[in-house]
């Protein structure tokens, strides 16, 4: 499930191959520094946010925030 979720985000937003690795670094830092763990209620949001952050840092041509909101509306609803 996690692999398919990640592949969907990567292919939809055309992220570079390095993005998942950078994303894992961000997730690891979050877990170590905050003590917060991943669970069924938060893993999708944390993975999505870490992929978006990694994309914005790594890729000069990253999606703009509004493009992410259009491509992934499930994460931008309130």
Buried (B, 14 or more C-beta within 10 A) or exposed (E): EEEEBBEEBBEEBEBBEEBBEBBBEBBEEBEEEEEEEBEEEEBBEBBBBBBBBBBBEBBEEBBEEEEBEEBBEEBEEE
